[in-house]
Amino acid sequence: MADPLPKQCLILGAGLAGLLAGQRLQAQGWQVTILDKGRGVGGRMATRRIPTPAGTMAVLDHGAQFFTVRSDEFARLVAGWQAAGVVAEWSRGFAVGDGSWLNDGHPRYRGVGGMTAVAKHLAAGLDVRLACQVTAVVAQADRWLVHTADGQQYPAGALLLTPPVPQSLALLAAGGVALPEVTQAALAGLSYDPCLALLVVLEGPSGVPRPGGMWPGGEIIGWLADNTQKGISPEVHAVTIHATPEFSRTHYETAPEEVARLLLAEARSWLGSRVLMVQQQRWRYSIPRLTYPEPCLVVPGPPPLLFAGDIFAGPRVEGAALSGLAAAAALAAL
Ligand SMILES: Cc1cc2nc3c(=O)[nH]c(=O)nc-3n(C[C@H](O)[C@H](O)[C@H](O)COP(=O)(O)OP(=O)(O)OC[C@H]3O[C@@H](n4cnc5c(N)ncnc54)[C@H](O)[C@@H]3O)c2cc1C
């Protein structure tokens, strides 16, 4: 038998949950490797750069748009990010479709330069392998073996799964791993809303009211953001449109051109300028519909297996962060 792998943890997912867990474990002397199928870190905290024919660059947040702070633990983290120049307050409220303003007094934070700024900050100093698509997780006597699409195998003394839960369950099923029946049933019952996002490059300023975000109301568009007013797209006017969960579910397989036509028609009174370019992003798992009752899930093993992510500690950026920290603490305590 191979040597056991003490204090060695493999983490799937370089979103907020995986990165914070990795950072916390590494600080406690664990050897940590993080695998992510994406070309960049951040997961659903995603920023896209779209070059224009004029040689300029549009920058759009197309996943999470901002985050709020509700707990002291997250407030301490965010204060550190603010001091490091990674996040800034965007607003304390946004316009709604009837022309009124919803201001509940809670600060909404944005990443400086885009939401991925937080993830890039956290990833510095961590061993993160990108463009690394995991295809199966296999159990061995004293370790996990993680298979990737490029034919590599990564051994893990402990394994932390942070992808959306249906994707994590599919990886375990592909490797023939059977979870305890109650755990499997609880996880299989979790679900997320889809979100169709349209990234729109404009010729001039948009008509989205200050400070560049709004909940327009209605059945088609859930959120509109002007990335220039937000402060992340200084060269090019660019708007992010998020369809409602209902529209996204109905049109998830609809041709992108048709989705763009429908969303642009609905948004026309807020676009304000000619549309130059459009791209679409489909989020199959955007925001959890129900959350798991614990901040992370531990299947003790050996070898230990943990689940974390926003579905465990709150359906938002803060929940993902707290879940990652909870998973690190739970693993260190085993
Ligand atoms: C459209 C949209 C709008 C949102 N708006 C807000 C908002 O305004 N405010 C807010 O607080 N939250 C918002 N959220 C939710 C927020 O983005 C998430 O709660 C948070 O980013 C989740 O972080 P996470 O680490 O749990 O998961 P993720 O960020 O999803 O990280 C999981 C990672 O796992 C990787 N992965 C998956 N499968 C594999 C595989 N097979 N191999 C390797 N890697 C894999 C993925 O690439 C991903 O990077 C929004 C989300 C979306 C999509």
The ligand as a Gaussian input file, in Angstrom:
#p B3LYP/6-31G(d) Opt

LIG

0 1
 C      -25.725000      35.042000     -12.443000
 C      -25.343000      35.039000     -11.006000
 C      -25.601000      36.158000     -10.212000
 C      -25.257000      36.157000      -8.860000
 N      -25.428000      37.296000      -8.149000
 C      -24.992000      37.346000      -6.878000
 C      -24.988000      38.563000      -6.167000
 O      -25.324000      39.625000      -6.711000
 N      -24.590000      38.549000      -4.871000
 C      -24.148000      37.418000      -4.248000
 O      -23.760000      37.467000      -3.069000
 N      -24.089000      36.249000      -4.928000
 C      -24.487000      36.192000      -6.221000
 N      -24.385000      35.040000      -6.923000
 C      -23.962000      33.814000      -6.223000
 C      -22.457000      33.778000      -5.982000
 O      -21.789000      33.984000      -7.197000
 C      -22.118000      32.419000      -5.404000
 O      -22.839000      32.249000      -4.193000
 C      -20.640000      32.197000      -5.083000
 O      -19.800000      32.801000      -6.014000
 C      -20.428000      30.687000      -5.025000
 O      -19.072000      30.384000      -4.709000
 P      -18.652000      28.857000      -4.535000
 O      -17.206000      28.828000      -4.229000
 O      -19.584000      28.183000      -3.602000
 O      -18.957000      28.173000      -5.953000
 P      -18.362000      28.494000      -7.460000
 O      -17.989000      29.918000      -7.500000
 O      -19.388000      27.972000      -8.354000
 O      -17.049000      27.626000      -7.468000
 C      -17.045000      26.275000      -7.854000
 C      -15.898000      26.027000      -8.805000
 O      -15.865000      24.626000      -9.125000
 C      -15.380000      24.503000     -10.435000
 N      -15.765000      23.202000     -10.972000
 C      -17.020000      22.708000     -11.166000
 N      -16.954000      21.458000     -11.695000
 C      -15.636000      21.175000     -11.856000
 C      -14.930000      20.053000     -12.382000
 N      -15.566000      18.959000     -12.856000
 N      -13.569000      20.094000     -12.419000
 C      -12.904000      21.186000     -11.934000
 N      -13.526000      22.285000     -11.430000
 C      -14.872000      22.275000     -11.399000
 C      -16.038000      25.667000     -11.182000
 O      -15.314000      25.998000     -12.353000
 C      -16.011000      26.767000     -10.132000
 O      -14.896000      27.632000     -10.293000
 C      -24.666000      35.010000      -8.285000
 C      -24.384000      33.909000      -9.081000
 C      -24.691000      33.937000     -10.435000
 C      -24.299000      32.770000     -11.302000

